[in-house]
Amino acid sequence: MKLDVEAHLDGEHTASAAFHKTNWLPGATAGLVDANAAWDVYLLDVSWTEVTARCSFLVDDPDGLRNTVLPPAQDTPLLFSLLLRCDNTRWRKAVTCPLGSGSGSVDLSFARTDVAGDLELQPLVVLGAPPTTTVTGWACRKAAKVATGFPVYLRLDQPLQGPGTGIKVEWHKFDDRIAKALYDLQIVDDKDVLLRLNNRHPTLKPVIDATSKARNQKTLVRDCLFSLIAGDVWMHLADAASNSAREQDEGEELPQLYDRILQIISRRLEIDREEVVSLFGSDSDMRGRAELHTRLQDYLSVAPKTEDIVLAMPAKAAGGD
């Protein structure tokens, strides 16, 4: 099925911006689907409060779809459905409209306070009601998914640079004195960031190096490790950037690496960069740094990712060890 999205961004301090994208490639041979349909909202670098959108659906052969999924001689209604899902905030919304002759549209909106990171718009066709008679092998439950299309994404925040993204990652055999350490962060010449991982524990390497997007026990552990490591990494980077900022003479430019670090932390955690710098001064309050680390944990969804591992673990029978 095809999805066409026209979205409108209403900024507080700038002119509004518009977005128009389909999840397929019009005019391409065999109607190739555009699996990378996305709007990088964060690149606009503006403040906004709400997105409004009109989403249009199209099925080329609605009768063929009905004949494929519905019991013979039953006129069960089908609905277009759009599921909006934000994993970072766990916000969900679903909107529907009748399938009719194979096309339809819905209008929707969502607030900035509801979402963070990526928002997925997943098009579906679902049963609008259960069939009058249940027939084995045919769709029979109300809201059952009977067709789907590729999603469109709204990237609301720039992806946080974690281990392996924007930071050079290398595996090394750590010295005996730090043999049980997991990683070591180094900043080279105020330009490059190197994250050294300890290869003395070989079972970790296939987990950390995994690139699959499938949700399984290995990737859940990987994501949890990434979030835990990233929290400490960003605290160390914030410390280094703040020290560099205090050492600069008036009018002297901050090295690009440190300027970028302070910009990212300030924007994502909504903290003035001057406040970030002050947290690492000699007269700063340790409680302020602790709060910064806690906010980083929240941004990186450390608790939900850890919970995902627990929920994925096989349950043990009562009375077991």
VOVEXTOR-126860 format. One record per residue (C-alpha): x, y, z. Coordinates in steps of 0.02 Angstrom, whole numbers, plus 50000, padded with zeros to 5 digits. Each point is the difference from the previous one (the first is absolute). Layout:
N
XYZ/...
***
This chain:
321
500005000050000/500565017749967/500145014250125/500175018549958/500425012050142/499855018949996/500585007250166/500115017750065/501175005850138/499455015050101/501525008650076/499955012350145/501455010849943/500104996849814/498964998049844/499084983549985/500724986049896/499114987349890/500384982049955/499294988949862/500564982049982/499344983349939/500544982750054/500194994649819/500945006649850/498755007149873/500454995749821/501314987050048/500004983249915/498814987950087/499525013750125/501514997950112/499685004350181/501025013850081/500504991950163/500945015750056/498585012449994/500415012150141/499965018150055/501545005550098/499125013250104/501525002650112/501015006849853/498865015349997/500715004650170/498405009150051/498854999850150/498264993349966/498454994750097/498924989749883/500004990249837/498414998649897/499904987749856/498854993049867/500364981849961/499264992349843/499844981349966/499854990449838/499754981649958/500114996349814/498844984850004/498775001450146/498884986049933/501484988449985/500485004150179/498254996250063/499954983649905/501684995150075/499645003250184/498104999150023/498904984550004/499024997549838/498325008849984/500285010750155/500025018949990/501095003750151/500595018250006/501855003849983/500845015550070/501575009449958/500975002450161/501535010450043/500984995450156/501125013750071/501334993050116/501395008550096/501104987350089/500965013150100/498465006650090/498864984749971/498705011849929/498744991649884/498575006049892/498924991449870/498845008149873/498864991249873/498895003349850/498954988549888/500914990849861/498545003349882/500514999049818/501854998650046/500485017550055/499765010850152/500855012850112/500125005250182/500505016350084/501014999250160/501105010150115/501194997150145/500905011150124/501875002050025/499794995250182/499364982649948/501464994449893/501904998749994/501244992049883/499094991449855/498144998949966/499434985649890/498435001449891/499504982249956/498594997749871/498854985050020/498364992649941/498984992250140/498324991550021/498695012750050/498874986750077/500024981150024/499234990049856/498244993550025/500664982249989/501734994450053/500874989649867/501654991350036/501445007449899/499205017249977/500165016050101/498734999450139/500435012150141/499535018350006/501545011249974/501004985249929/501395006149884/499704994149822/501195011149901/501455011650036/501205011849914/501715007350034/500025013450136/500445018449988/501115007250137/500085017250080/501725002050078/499665012950134/501684999750089/501744997049933/500554982250045/501115000350153/501774995249956/500324984250097/501414987449991/500374996549817/499085015549935/501125015149977/501234992750125/501404988649945/499844983050084/501434987650014/500214983450089/501594998250105/500694988050127/500015010050161/501484999150121/499894988150147/499715014650119/498375004449909/499574982749933/498215000750067/499615017249928/498785000949853/500585015749910/501225014450001/499625017149924/501385010649924/499995017149916/501405002149873/500695017549971/498335008350039/499354993249834/499604981650004/499114989150127/500574982050019/499024986950097/501074984950040/499064984050043/500774985650097/500184984249895/500484989450150/498164995250010/499664992649826/498164996050029/499635018750002/500705003749827/498634991849893/498695008650108/500745017649993/500464998349816/498274993749950/499175011149868/498324991149986/498435010350032/499004984650050/499424999750181/500764984850082/500984996450158/501685004349920/499445016949930/499085004550160/501614997150099/500965010149870/498815014850013/500064999550190/501914999850000/500045014349875/498865010850108/501014996550158/501665003549914/499325015449911/499445008050164/501774999250072/500805004749834/498965015949985/500405004850180/501864998549962/499805009749839/499015013650089/501385001350130/501365001649867/499005012849900/499625010350156/501835000350053/500505005549826/498675013750000/500645007250165/501795000149936/499595010149844/500505018249996/498655012649960/499634999949814/500954983749973/499034986549908/499634983750089/500674984649910/498664993149884/499874983550094/499615008350166/498825012849924/499024985749921/499934990450164/499295014850095/498775003649860/499334982249999/499814998850189/499215017250013/498724996749864/499524982450047/499885002750187/499355017949983/501375007250110/500945016149963/501784995849948/500655012650128/499124989950135/500814983949936/501715008350008/499675006250177/499584982450061/501824994649975/500855015150079/501064998850157/498645008450104/498564989949926/498764989750098/500214981249974/498114998350010/499855009849839/501124987749908/499024985550074/498395007749934/500795002249828/500474981649998/498244995250051/499275010549859/501184991649878/499364983150062/498235005949968/500425006149825/500864983549960/498534989850070/501154989950112/498614992950110/498834994549858/501444991849906/500534990850157/498194994850030/499914993249822/501384987650044/499084994250156/498374997849905/500904990249864/500744987650123/499114983150001/498844997850148/500434986350123/498734988050072/499455002950178/501114991150125/501535000649886/501715006550046/
***
